[in-house]
Amino acid sequence: MYVLNFEELFGDGHPIHGFKKVIDRIDFKDFERNYQNDETGRPAISPKKVISALFYSILIGNLSMRE
């Protein structure tokens, strides 16, 4: 298994660093309380990960949810 290093992927000047600081300050407890899927199907994806991916996509100019 290869572990990706966040610092190696994105250089010091990349806007993802400021984005990550903002996302880390958001309280996701209310979202996480309701996302559990322990009974059927695949494990649920963390709301923080889903929202982060959506917001980052918008940040880089991708306004389509299908791309």
Secondary structure by P-SEA (a helix, b strand, c coil): cbbbbcccccccccaaaaaaaaaaaccaaaaaacccccccccccccaaaaaaaaaaaaaaccccccc
